[in-house]
């Protein structure tokens, strides 16, 4: 995950954080686990339990929750806060967006009521 963060942060003009200040590997693993947990909850638990939480609106709400969670997870890891913490949070939110969409493509086939989701 470190090369992905390095590339995306360089695109917005921010150098990689000092490894002693921000553990990028932990950030990547935490973001992946957040996206994996949200995908499992949305598709495998709620999507197989009842036909209540399965529409496009519900998928978008889940996606927004994942992005906001990833944003704050990364922003809190930057020790001094400020604009660099917000940029790191934005990059992490973008990575969470891509991960959630990718995991949604994999998990959709296991959900009974996932016919209304975007994929």
C-alpha positions as CSV (number, residue, x, y, z in Angstrom):
1,X,0.0,0.0,0.0
2,X,2.9,2.3,0.6
3,X,3.6,2.9,-3.2
4,X,-0.1,3.7,-3.7
5,X,-0.1,6.3,-1.0
6,X,3.3,7.7,-2.2
7,X,1.9,8.1,-5.7
8,X,-1.4,9.7,-4.7
9,X,0.2,12.0,-2.2
10,X,2.8,13.1,-4.8
11,X,-0.1,14.0,-7.2
12,X,-1.5,16.5,-4.7
13,X,2.0,17.9,-3.8
14,X,2.5,16.3,-0.4
15,X,5.6,14.3,0.5
16,X,5.2,11.0,2.2
17,X,5.0,11.4,5.9
18,X,7.9,10.4,8.1
19,X,7.6,6.7,8.9
20,X,8.2,7.5,12.6
21,X,5.2,9.9,12.6
22,X,2.7,8.0,10.4
23,X,2.6,4.2,9.9
24,X,1.4,4.0,6.3
25,X,1.2,0.2,6.4
26,X,-1.1,0.3,9.4
27,X,-3.1,3.0,7.6
28,X,-3.5,0.8,4.6
29,X,-4.4,-2.3,6.6
30,X,-6.9,-0.4,8.7
31,X,-8.6,1.1,5.5
32,X,-8.8,-2.3,3.9
33,X,-10.3,-3.9,7.0
34,X,-12.8,-1.0,7.3
35,X,-13.9,-1.6,3.6
36,X,-14.0,-5.3,4.1
37,X,-16.1,-5.0,7.2
38,X,-18.5,-2.6,5.5
39,X,-18.8,-4.9,2.5
40,X,-19.5,-8.0,4.6
41,X,-22.1,-6.2,6.7
42,X,-23.8,-4.7,3.6
43,X,-23.8,-7.7,1.3
44,X,-23.5,-10.8,3.4
45,X,-25.3,-9.8,6.6
46,X,-27.9,-7.2,5.7
47,X,-28.2,-8.4,2.1
48,X,-29.0,-11.9,3.1
49,X,-31.0,-11.2,6.2
50,X,-34.0,-9.2,4.9
51,X,-34.9,-7.3,1.8
52,X,-34.8,-4.0,3.7
53,X,-31.3,-2.6,3.2
54,X,-30.4,-3.4,-0.4
55,X,-31.2,-0.4,-2.7
56,X,-28.9,2.0,-4.5
57,X,-29.6,4.7,-1.8
58,X,-28.5,2.3,0.9
59,X,-25.3,1.4,-1.0
60,X,-24.5,5.1,-1.4
61,X,-25.1,5.7,2.3
62,X,-22.8,2.8,3.2
63,X,-20.2,4.2,0.7
64,X,-20.3,7.6,2.4
65,X,-19.9,6.1,5.8
66,X,-16.9,4.2,4.6
67,X,-15.3,7.2,3.0
68,X,-15.9,9.4,6.1
69,X,-14.6,6.7,8.4
70,X,-11.4,6.3,6.3
71,X,-11.0,10.1,6.1
72,X,-11.0,10.5,9.9
73,X,-8.9,7.4,10.5
74,X,-6.1,8.8,8.3
75,X,-6.5,12.4,9.6
76,X,-6.1,11.3,13.2
77,X,-2.9,9.4,12.3
78,X,-1.1,12.6,11.3
79,X,0.4,13.8,14.6
80,X,0.2,17.6,14.1
81,X,-3.0,18.0,12.2
82,X,-3.4,20.8,9.7
83,X,-3.7,20.7,6.0
84,X,-1.5,17.7,5.5
85,X,-3.7,15.7,7.7
86,X,-6.7,16.7,5.7
87,X,-4.9,15.8,2.4
88,X,-3.9,12.4,3.8
89,X,-7.5,11.9,4.9
90,X,-8.8,12.7,1.4
91,X,-6.3,10.4,-0.2
92,X,-7.3,7.6,2.2
93,X,-11.0,8.3,1.5
94,X,-10.3,7.9,-2.2
95,X,-8.5,4.6,-1.6
96,X,-11.5,3.5,0.5
97,X,-13.8,4.4,-2.3
98,X,-11.9,2.2,-4.8
99,X,-11.6,-0.6,-2.3
100,X,-15.3,-0.6,-1.4
101,X,-16.3,-0.6,-5.1
102,X,-13.8,-3.5,-5.8
103,X,-15.0,-5.5,-2.8
104,X,-18.6,-4.8,-3.8
105,X,-18.0,-6.4,-7.2
106,X,-16.7,-9.5,-5.5
107,X,-19.3,-9.8,-2.8
108,X,-22.4,-8.9,-4.8
109,X,-22.9,-12.4,-6.1
110,X,-23.2,-13.8,-2.6
111,X,-26.1,-11.5,-1.6
112,X,-29.7,-12.5,-2.3
113,X,-31.2,-9.0,-2.3
114,X,-28.4,-7.1,-4.1
115,X,-30.2,-6.6,-7.4
116,X,-30.7,-2.9,-6.9
117,X,-27.1,-2.1,-6.1
118,X,-25.1,-0.3,-8.8
119,X,-23.1,-3.3,-9.9
